[in-house]
Amino acid sequence: MTCLRIKLSPFSLRDTLECGQFFRYRRVSGTYRVQSSNRIFSLCQKGDFLYYDGVDQDFLAHFFRLDEDLELILTKIDQDPTIHQAIQRYRGMRLIRQDPWECLLSFLCSSAKRIDQIRSIIERLCRCSGEKIASGNMISYGFPEPLRIRNLAELEEVRAGFRAPYLLAVNKCIDRDELLQLKRMPYDRARQSLMRLPGVGKKIADCVLLYSLDFLQAFPIDTWVRKGLQRVYRLREKAMEEFVSDHFGAYAGYAQLYLFHSWRQNPPLIQSP
């Protein structure tokens, strides 16, 4: 492919895309075909250079949050040996700034599923209810826009299980502009607003706030993170939210990203409470 390039250091394309925060990509021989915000584009990393095709540098700066000082953020969250080890192992992993509507639907598909299963559900959802998108010789389907999913029968081929009614209901009761308005709210209020949506609990709400709405203090707690906090930090569930807020501060979401990826790759050993 004919590519432009940008120098990024530190940066890890593989960890950034494959750490579980984002699902619409496919890797072939070291090149990633990525789909986001109705764009299809290709990315490849060689050393400190990121090669890209199908988008411009402004889009990449927004998508990979290049406006943020990653080294400063990592210094701020480097508060104990566990997070320090995760930072050293995956240094260069960045948060992705996703489209909030796409992010919400993605994490509604994520409950009780492995990452590969989530990706499959999302692809079936887009093929079933989304619009066709073409970019050069690449053809795919975008996320269904609000109000596009008409009934549960339309979702049968998606095989989303208990998630299907939530996808249908959310598709009818909120849109992208309303999601973007949450950025004007304090974190707790924005979180509560999301949790009023069908199927959205604390974890999904925090995922949407962190991965698409710039609430960097959000700390999604899923099964991996809960087990890690219990086993490594010896926390009871009721103490977790207060601990991560106090311990990691305003960039707790970055700490979650590194801990989640580290614990998923290397499950923490069981320790006595």
Secondary structure, 3 states (H helix, E strand, C coil): CCCEEEECCCCCHHHHHHCCCCCCEEEECCEEEEEECCEEEEEEEECCEEEEECCCHHHHHHHCCCCCCHHHHHHHHCCCHHHHHHHHHHCCCCCCCCCHHHHHHHHHCCCCCCHHHHHHHHHHHHHHHCCEEEECCEEEECCCCCCCCCCHHHHHHHCCHHHHHHHHHHHHHCCHHHHHHHHHCCHHHHHHHHHCCCCCCHHHHHHHHHHHCCCCCCCCCCHHHHHHHHHCCCCCHHHHHHHHHHHHHHHHHHHHHHHHHHHHHCCCCCCCC
